[in-house]
Amino acid sequence: MLFFNTLKLLLPALIPSWNFFDVIAPSPRIEYTLLNSENEMIAEWKEFRPRPERLSFIQVLYRLFWNPRWNETLFMVSCAERILQNPTQNQDSENEILNRITSELSEEGLNKSLTAATHIQFRLLTIQRQDEQLIHEVNFISRNQILPGNILTPGNDV
């Protein structure tokens, strides 16, 4: 009897369950837009960190051992999932995504578009397959945030 109780306790550690997720849902995609004013109508959404269409074998091997950018992208997806679960109570996740998009845009030298733009906004969308079609559904649109380098100070003319 003791053997079966011990085996019953030990078995889940030896053969783990593959029920990792409560619900399997589409992973949210993050898109952003740069605006020239707070009230500007959105011109164009751009995918943030689009996935490469193709990777060589060497790139795949390298990414197995060193890929901090992908780890940060997974963190942003976690923030996006938190927002989708409760959009009104996740100001920290929204700030985190806005700050990371802004910092990456300024690091990558997109300063021409950033100097013209004064605000940034992102949206979360999910993509689902229905029969032969891909359905894109916008689930969340963030607030407009002033870009850090463009905050107006007293004495600046608009």
N, C-alpha and C positions, 0 to 999 in steps of 0.2 A: 504494500500500500504506500509506504514511504517512497519507494522507487517511482511510482506513477505520479505522485504529487511533485517530486523533484523534477521529473521529466516534463511535467505539465508547466512548471515554472521556467525550465531551461529551454524548452523548445522554441518559444518566441525569440529568444536571443540567438539561437542557432539558425533558425529559418525565419528571417524577418518578413513582416507583412509588406505588401506592395501598395497598401492604401495610404499613400503619402498625402493626398489632397482630399479635402472635404467635398469640394465641387470642382469639376474640370470646366473651366470657362475660357473664352478667348483671351489671349494676352493683349493688354492695351498697347497701342502704338502712340507715340508722342510726336506731335507736329507743332511747329511754332510759326509765328509771323512777326515781322517787324513793322511798326506803325510810325508814321511821321507826326502824329498828334494823338491825344487821348481819345478823341471822338472819330478818328478816321475809320472808314469802313475797311474791312479786311480785304487786302488785295490778293495775297497768295500765301497758302500754307506750305511749309517745307517740312519734310520728314526729318526728325532729329536722329542722327546716327543711323542712316539706312544700312541695312545688312548688305554685305557684299554678295554679288550674284554667284561668285565663284572664288574658291580658295585653292591654292596649290597644296600638295601634300606637305611640303616644307612649312608653309604657313600654318597648316593645321597642327603639325607637330609643335611648332613654336608656341602657338596659342594654348596648347595643352599645359605648358609650363609657365608661361608668362603672358597674361592678358588683363592688366588692371583696368583698361578701358571697358572691357566686357563686364567685369565685376561691378564697375560703377553703373553701367547700363542696367544690369540686373537690379541694383539698388533703386534706380529710378523707376523701374517697372514695379517694384514693391511699393514705392511711394504712390505710383499711379493706381495700383490695385487698392490701396488704402483709401484714396480719394473716391474711387468708384463705389466702395462699400459704404462710405459715409461722407458725401461731399461737403456737408456743412461743418463737420468737426475736424477737418484735416488741413488747417491753415499751414502747419509746419511742413507737410508733404508738398503742398503747392509752392511754398517758398523755396523748398529744397530744389524742386524741378526748375523753377524760374532762375534761381541763382546758378545752377549748373549749366543751363543752356546759355545764359549770359556770359559766364566765364569762358565756356568753350568757344563761343563766337568771337570773343575778344582775343583769345589765345591763338586762334587759327588765322588771324589776320583779316577778318571780314570787316575791318574798320571802315571801309568805304560805305557799306550798308549801315553800319552802326552809327556813323557820324550823321547820316541823313535821318536815321530813325531816332525817335525819342522814347518810344515805348515798345514793350515786348509782351506777347501773349502766347499761351500754348493751349492746345486742346488734346483730349484723349479720345481715341476712336478704337473701335474693335472691328475686326474683319471676320465674317463668318461665311461659310460656304452653304448655299442653299441650292440644291440640285447642281446646275452647271454654273451658277452665278456666284460672285463674291459680293457680299453685302457689307458696305462700309457704314457704320453707325457711329455718329458723334455722341459721346456719353457725357462729356464735361468740357467746358470752356473756362479757362482761368480768367482772373481779373487782368486788366492792363497794369503792367508795372513799368515805372519810369526806369530807363536804362541808367546805370550808375554814373556814367560819364556825361550824361546830358541833364543832370538835375539843375534847374534854373536857380541862380542865386540872385539876391537883390542887386539891381543895377544892370542886369543883363536885359537887353531888349529882345522882344520876341518877334 
